[in-house]
Amino acid sequence: MILVTGATGFLGRHVFAEAHTRRRGVQALVRSAERFKRVFPGGAAPIVGELRALRPRELAAHGVEALVHLAAEVWPVERADEAAFLATNRDGSRALLDALDPASLKHVILASTVAVYGALEGEVAEDAPARPVGAYAASKLEQEKVFTEFAARHSVPVSVLRFSSIFGPAQSPSTVLPTFLQQARRGEDLVVRGPRGRLQNFLYVRDAVDACMAALGARASGAFHVGAAAETTTRELADAIVRVTRSRSRVVDAQDAEPAPRWHLVVSKAGRDLGWSPRYDLVNGLIGTIESKLWRHA
């Protein structure tokens, strides 16, 4: 059986739906059965539980052979409350692994983030030093350590997928891309702020899902970047959104004079070891997002 945690979150709902379509024996671990029913009406009942409250070996009877761990404390990323992030991302992950039977586990996938590196500059590969900035990024690095130690202790392959900025249908409206999309839909100005030339690596959620599926099949150990083939400036993002939505919005430049560092996320390792590479560029991902009923009805 494949267990997917966080199945009602942004990435989780897409991964769980795809895994359920492709494979038999896929189960969800969620905090709220009611929310699960809203997201997946008519679906089988999930396993309900708080990560930190799981008891040792509590999930052993389910015969979990593969774990896809997507549940995490994420918002707001700028929050300074380190204890809250660590409680879920580190301590909750440890409790989750303790609740499983390591003898039955054949593979574990952890959703992590490129934020563990901190400020990005130059070519960034998986062996770049981790210097997380902020409580969220630090907690994700601690979470990685929990899984790495588990892998060494039980000889279970663990694939750590360090995602870039995932976007797509059902995304939280708190970040720049969905904010710009909503503003374009209303015909409002898209104001580009921050350092001039600031880069982000926007990964369409369909590519993120495909990476999880590829990792399930490959059962490779180690950390892997999962990101788009190219980075995008905030100005390029705003211009693309106006074009794709055919909006009357204006793009207003309010950027700082100081330029941002240039960097590039290297994603070739995932191609070699997982057989995955990104298929969607920014424009195709934006089109997929605005054509989705999850966005049209938002």
Rosetta blueprint (number, residue, H / E / L):
1 M L
2 I E
3 L E
4 V E
5 T E
6 G L
7 A L
8 T L
9 G L
10 F H
11 L H
12 G H
13 R H
14 H H
15 V H
16 F H
17 A H
18 E H
19 A H
20 H H
21 T H
22 R H
23 R L
24 R L
25 G L
26 V E
27 Q E
28 A E
29 L E
30 V E
31 R L
32 S L
33 A H
34 E H
35 R H
36 F H
37 K H
38 R H
39 V H
40 F L
41 P L
42 G L
43 G L
44 A L
45 A L
46 P L
47 I E
48 V E
49 G L
50 E L
51 L H
52 R H
53 A H
54 L L
55 R L
56 P L
57 R L
58 E L
59 L L
60 A H
61 A H
62 H H
63 G L
64 V L
65 E L
66 A E
67 L E
68 V E
69 H E
70 L L
71 A L
72 A L
73 E L
74 V L
75 W L
76 P L
77 V L
78 E L
79 R L
80 A L
81 D L
82 E H
83 A H
84 A H
85 F H
86 L H
87 A H
88 T H
89 N H
90 R H
91 D H
92 G H
93 S H
94 R H
95 A H
96 L H
97 L H
98 D H
99 A H
100 L L
101 D L
102 P L
103 A L
104 S L
105 L L
106 K L
107 H E
108 V E
109 I E
110 L E
111 A E
112 S E
113 T E
114 V H
115 A H
116 V H
117 Y H
118 G L
119 A L
120 L L
121 E L
122 G E
123 E E
124 V E
125 A L
126 E L
127 D L
128 A L
129 P L
130 A L
131 R L
132 P L
133 V L
134 G L
135 A H
136 Y H
137 A H
138 A H
139 S H
140 K H
141 L H
142 E H
143 Q H
144 E H
145 K H
146 V H
147 F H
148 T H
149 E H
150 F H
151 A H
152 A H
153 R H
154 H H
155 S L
156 V L
157 P L
158 V E
159 S E
160 V E
161 L E
162 R E
163 F E
164 S L
165 S E
166 I E
167 F E
168 G L
169 P L
170 A L
171 Q L
172 S L
173 P L
174 S L
175 T L
176 V H
177 L H
178 P H
179 T H
180 F H
181 L H
182 Q H
183 Q H
184 A H
185 R H
186 R H
187 G L
188 E L
189 D L
190 L E
191 V E
192 V E
193 R L
194 G L
195 P L
196 R E
197 G L
198 R L
199 L E
200 Q E
201 N L
202 F E
203 L E
204 Y E
205 V H
206 R H
207 D H
208 A H
209 V H
210 D H
211 A H
212 C H
213 M H
214 A H
215 A H
216 L H
217 G H
218 A H
219 R L
220 A L
221 S L
222 G E
223 A E
224 F E
225 H E
226 V E
227 G L
228 A L
229 A L
230 A L
231 E L
232 T E
233 T E
234 T H
235 R H
236 E H
237 L H
238 A H
239 D H
240 A H
241 I H
242 V H
243 R H
244 V H
245 T H
246 R L
247 S L
248 R L
249 S L
250 R L
251 V E
252 V E
253 D E
254 A L
255 Q L
256 D L
257 A L
258 E L
259 P E
260 A L
261 P L
262 R L
263 W E
264 H E
265 L E
266 V L
267 V L
268 S H
269 K H
270 A H
271 G H
272 R H
273 D H
274 L H
275 G L
276 W L
277 S L
278 P L
279 R L
280 Y L
281 D L
282 L H
283 V H
284 N H
285 G H
286 L H
287 I H
288 G H
289 T H
290 I H
291 E H
292 S L
293 K H
294 L H
295 W H
296 R H
297 H L
298 A L
